Each structure stands twice: as C-alpha cells, then as structure tokens.
Amino acid sequence: PANRDIFNSLVDKFNQTHNQIQVEALYVGQPDGQLPKILTSVVGEVPPDLLWFVPQLTGQLVELDAIRPLEDWLNQSPVKSEIDPVLFESMELNGHIWSVPFGTNNAAIFYRPSLFEKAGITKIPQTWEELREAAKKLTQDFDGDGLTDQYGMFLSLGKGEWTVFAWLPFVYSAGGELLENKQPNLVDSGTIAALQFGANLVEEGWATLSAPERGFELNNFLTGRAAMQVTGPWTLGQLRQTDTDYDVFPFPVCKKRAAVVGGENLFVFKTAPEREQAAWEFLEYVLSKEFQTEWALKTGYLPVNLEAQQSEKYQAFVQENPVLEVFLKQMNWARSRPIIPGYTRISENFGRAIEASLLDKQNPKDALQASQKRLDLLNSGDLN
C-alpha cells in the first residue's frame, strides 16, 4: 500500500504535465491473484494499456500475441542508453524487446551484528563453508532445555516464485542452470549442490524454515530467533521503523559470485495506435532520471536509470543507507530469471524440489529428478 501511494503520486505528477493523456492506475490484487485476471482480460480482448508485472510473464504474453514489441520506439529514445545494461536480459526474447524495467532490486543476506558479536564471529562469511560455520555458531539453546532458541539462518520454504527467487543465487553460484539448450534441466550438479547445502543446514539444526510461501516475512529475524535471512532492499523501510540492529552481506560463493535480478517491468498491450503512443510517453517518464530517483528514494528499489543511480540525491541516500551498496554492487553480476513461455512450469517444479529437499521428503537429487520427470512429461517440444 505504501508503494502504491507513492506510485499514484508519481502518476498524478505525469497527468498534471500531460494534458492530452490521463493515466489511471488500477490495483488488482497480489501477484498470484493478478495473473488469472490479466490472462482473462487478454483472452476477452479487453486488456489494460500498460501492465506492471514481473518479466517472467513475457513468454506467455508473447505466445498470446498480446503485447507490442518495443525496440522501434526504444531505439529512437534517448533513455535507452541510460538503462542499466544488466536489465536487458529481462527485456529481450527471440530478438525483440517486450518490456522495459520499472524498478529493480536483488536479494542478499541480512544479519544481526549484535548476534554475530555474541557468537564471537568477527569475519563476514564469504564462502558456503564460512556461512555454514557461522550458522552453526549462531545456533543456541540458551536455557539448556534441549530446544533451539536461536537459529543461525531462516530459510524460505515453499513452491512459489519467492522461494525460487531466494534459492536461485545459490544455484547459480554452484554453476547450476535451469535451462540447457532451451530445455529445462533441473538435474544439474550445481542445482543439486545448492539444495543439498540447504537440506544439510536444516538437518544439522542450524537453520529454521519459513511457513510455506512466507519466506519474505521478517518476524524471526526481528525477534532474534534467526540471525540471518535472505531478503532485499524493499525491507529497509520496515527495518528502519524498529530498534533492530541489522546489516547486509552479498551471497557467499561456492564457485562464483551470484545474484538474481528482482523487480517488475512495464508491458504495452496491443490496443489502438493512439493509446499505444500515449503508453510510450508514460514509459519515457518512468525511465527518466527524475522518476527513477524519486521512486528509489521512497521505496528502496534500485534505480534502473544509470543517471539516477549517480545523481547527487541518490548518492546522498546511499550514504545514509550504506547497506544499499551491497545491492548496487551485486547488480554487476546479477542475472535475470528466464522469461520463456514455459518458465512458470519450470519454476513451479523447481519449487516442489526445494520443498521436498528441505522437508527431507526426498534427497535433493531424487527430488530434482522427480521434478524433471514431470517437466519432461509436460513438455513435448521446445519451451522457447
């Protein structure tokens, strides 16, 4: 709701300076509930002019012939050179640009410095083994009743996209991939290693699991029940309103540095020429230095505009909130999730393997093989 109010105020600013265009912002629920409404509107031929949504929907919208390619407009726009280059991976599919970034972010590991100090940890974990050792030292039974009072780490559990987003940096760091030659490939040594790492933390008792699909909640971190948690800069507003001490470090490395791009993009639907022209004007506004600076200052998102990132206002904001430097730095090696038509099925089946592994229903290799088998049955052809 807070971000919605900020967005509405920025829309009002656009409307006040564009007499011929009036943008109406409609909120249609949480992402999981939005998708059926979006697809119904497309099939019923009453789509919105613009959609703000995660880019992982791109492939489905392209298959439905619902959205307008944007490269002709973007190639003529001065804002193209100002877009953070790492974000083009989330915009491009099959030689066309289908969306532009609205706001971006990534996740890292938040930790409680006071709990690190009490556990005698003086070095920030930089490798998986160091993360494991830190989690071990942080896990405590303070009253000796045989029950854990403080866990080293809080891990996301579930089959949904948040859980996948939180675990993919571990997969990529271990050299894993979700796709090989445009086909889903979950039975990959890096992917197995990532889930085995998580399963071991849980089995050894050094990590606690979220409630299903609630891995973004901060309660365990705020109360000190967990000393570390994967989350992102969007939580800074909430954290600043508490007395909780916190800091952030990048994802520890297995084989290579890794982070995953989050955030949402804007899509232009095929409607009428004059409405599409108006949509492009709004895209110019959203991508501008002014919009991106204000959005970043008020929401914790990272600016998608390079000039906004370097602006005096934003740099002063980073100095006031130095944890942002971790997320800005990680953008240098961050990757987007696939945006192919079949991504939803891949993500859902990867999520099922994560859940089975962490709950010890199957070992990670067997869980991933079962998910791969389901995908093979679903996909008789190329997912791209």
N, C-alpha and C positions, 0 to 999 in steps of 0.2 A: 504493500500500500504506500509506503514512503516513496519508493522509487516511482510508483505510478503518479503520485502527486508532482514529483519533480519533472517527470516526462510531460505531464499535462501543462505545466507552467511553460515548458520549452515549446510545446505545440502552440500555446497561446501567443508566445512571442513571434513565432513564424506567421500565424494568422494575422497578427496586427501589422505586419510589414508586407503582406501579400494579399492585396485587396481582391484579386481575381481568384484566389484559391482559399478554401477553408478546409483544414484537416480536422476530422473528428476522430478522436482516439477511443476505441472500444475495447474494453477488457472483457474477455470471455472465459475467465477461469484459469486454474492452474494448468501447466503444460500438458499433463496427462489427459485432462478433460478437454483441452482445446483441440487436440488433434482430430477427434471424430467430427467436431463442428466445422473445422477447416475443410476436411475432405468432403463433408456433406454439402458445404457451400459451393465447392468446386464442381462436384457432380451435378448439383442442381443449377449450375450456371449463374450463381449469384455470389461470386467471390468478393472478398474485400479488394480495394485498390492496392493496398500495401499490407504485408504481413511481417510482424516482428516475431521471429521464431528461431530455434536452433538450426544451424545449417545442415544438420543430419537429415532433415526432411527434403533436401534438394532433389535427390534422385526420384522420390515418389512424385513430387510436383512436376518434374520434367517428364516422367512417364505419362502423367495425366495431361500433358500439353497445356498446363495451366498458367505457367509463368513466362515472362518476357525475358529473352537474353539481354544482357545489359552492356555488352562490350562496345557496341556502336556509340552509345551515349557516353560510357566511361572513358573511352579512348579520346574523346573530344573535351573531356572535363579536366580542368587544372587540378582537381582534388585527387586524381588517380595517383600522381607522384607523391602525394602526402600520406597515402595509406601504408601502414606497416606491412612490409613485404611478406612477413610470415603468414599473414591472413589470407593471401591469395589462394592458398591450398583449400580453404573452406569456401571459396567463391567459385572455383572452376571445376567443371565436369564436362568431359567429352569435347574439349576445345572451346567451350563457351563460358562466359561469366554469368551466373544465375542470381547472384545476390551481392550485397555489399555489407560490410560489418557495421553493426550499430554500436556495440560496446564489447570489449574483450577482457579476459582475465585468464588466470590459470590457478591451479591449487599448489600448495606447498605444505610443509609440516609445521603447524603451530605447536608451541611448547610452553610450559610453565617454568620460567627461570628459577623461581624460588624452590620448586620441587627438584630441579636439577642440582641446585646448590646443596640441598639437604641430603641428596643421594651421593654427593661427592663427585658429580660429573662436571668436569671443567672444560671438556672438548665437545664441540658440536659434532654429532655423527655425520660422517661424510660417505660412509660405505654401508652396505646392508649389514655387515657383521657388526659394525660400530652401532648401528641402530638397534640391532638385536641385544647387544650388551647393555646399551642404555636402558632399553625396555626392561631388561632383567633387573638392573639395579634400582629402577624406579618402582618396581612391583613390591608392595609392602603389606604385611599383616601387622598392623601397629599394636593391636591388643592381644595378640597371641591366641586367638580363638580358632585358628585354622582356616579362617575365611579372609580372602584378599580385600583389603580396604582401599588400596590404591594400585591401579594398573599402569604399566608403562605406556600402553597405547590403546587408543579407541579406534576400532576398525569398522569400516562400512560393510554391512551385510544386506543382501537383497538381490533381486534380479533386474532392478530398474537401471535407468541410464545414469543416475547419480553414482551408484555403486561401480558401474563400469568406468565412469569418468575418474573416480578415485583410485581405481586399481590399474588403469592403463599406463600411468607413468612407471610403475614397477615392471610391467610387461615390456615396455619399450626400453627401459634401462637394461633389462636382461637380454636384449636383442630379439625379443618376440615381435610378432606381427599378427594382425587379424586377417590379412589378405595375402595371398601368394598367387601371382599371375591372375589377378582379378577374381580369384576364387577364395571363399572362406577357408582359413587354415588355423583352427584353434589348437591342434595338436602340434605345437611348436615348442622346442626346448626352452625358449625364453619365457613363453606363456606358462608352461608347466612350472618353471623355476619360480616365477612370481607368485603363483598360487601356493606353491609348496612353502615359500617363505612365510606367507600369511598364515597358512594352516599350522606351521610349526610354532609361530608366536602364540597362537590360541592354545595349542596342545600343551605347550610348556607353561601356560598360565600367565604369560606376560602381556597379554592383550585381552581386552574385553570387546564384545561385539555390540554393534548398534541393534536396536529393534529393526525388524525388516523394513527396508526402504526409508530409514530415518537416520542415515549416516551423516546427514548435514546438521543434526541438532547438536547444540553446544553444552547441554546440561552437565554431562560427565566431565567435560573439560573445565567448566566454570566452577564446579564444586570440588575439583581436585581428585575426583575418582579416577580420572585418566590424565596422565601428564603430557601426552602428545596426541594430536589429531590432524588428519588431512582435511584441510578446508582452504578457503580463499579470501581475497581482499574484501569481498562483499560482507564479511562478518565484522569488519573493523568498526562500523557504526555501533553494532550491538556490544562489542567488547569495550569500546570507549565509555559506554554508559555504566560499566561495572567497575568494581575495585580490583578485578582480577589482573594479576601480572601476566604478561604474555610476550612472546617474541616468535620469530619465524625463521626456519632454515629451508634451503632447497631440498628436493628429493635426494636422498642418499643414492649412491651409484653402485650398480652391480657391474656392468660392463661399460656403460656410457651414460652421460647426463641425459635426463629426460624430463619432459613436462608436457602437458596436454592443454591445448587452447580451449578455453570455455567462452561463454558469451553467446550473443544472438546476432543474427543477420536480418536484413530487410529484403523482402522479395516483392517484385512488381508483377501483379497479375494481369493477364490479358483481358482488357475491358474495352474502353473506347479510346481512340488516339488522344483526345484532349485530356482525358483522365490520366493516361499514362504519362503525358507530358507534365502534368501537374505533379505526379508522383516523382518524376525525375528531379523536379525543382526541390521537392522535400528531401530527396536523397542528398542533393548538394548541401543543403542546410545541415542535415545530420552529420555528414562527413566533415563539416567545416571545423576549423580550429576553435572557433568560439563555442559551438555546441559541444564539441568533444571535451573541451576544458571544463565547462560548467558541469556536464554530466559526470565527469570523473571526480571533480571536487566534491560533489554532493552524494555520490553513490558508492565510491570505492572501486568502480570499474576502472580499467586502464584505458587511456585514450587510444583510439585506432588511428588517429591522425598524428604523424610524427612531429609536426609543428606544435601541436597541442602538448605532446609529451615534453618538448623542450621549452615550452613557454615559461615565463617568469612566475606566473601564478601557480602553474602545476609543479614546478621545481621547488617552490616555497612550500607547497603542500607535502611534497615528498620529504622535505627536511623536517617537517612537523610530524610526519608518519613514516619514519625510516624503514619500517617493515616492507613498505611498497617496493623498495629497491630489489628485494628478493624476487618479486613477481615480474618486475620490469626486466631484470637480468635473465630470468628463465624464459622470457619471450624470445630470446636469441636462439634457443634450441628447442622451443616448444613445437609440437606437431598438432595438426587437427585430426579429429576422428574422420573415418571415411564418410563420404556423402553420396555413395552409390545407392541405387534403388533398394537393394537388399540389406542395407545396413541395420535396419530395425530388427530383422530376424537374427543377424549375427550378434548384435548387442544383447538381445534377449537370451540367446542360448549361451553366450559367454557369461552373462549374469547368473544363469542357472548353474553353471560350473563353479563360479565363485561361491555361490551359496552352499552347494553340496560339499565343496572342499572345506570351507570354514566351519561348517556344522559337523564335519567328519562323517558325512554320509557315504562319501567315496573319497579315495585318494585323488589328488589333483589330475593325474594323468588319466585315470579312468573317467573322472567327471568330464574332462575336456573331450575325451574320445566319445562319450555318450552324446555330448552336445554337437560334436562334429557329425556324428551319425545322423542326428535329427536334421542338421542343415543339409547333408547330402541327400536325404530323402525329400526335403522341401525344394531343393534347387536342382532341377534337371539341366539348367542351362547357365549361361554366363550371367553373373549378378550385375555386370556393368552395362 
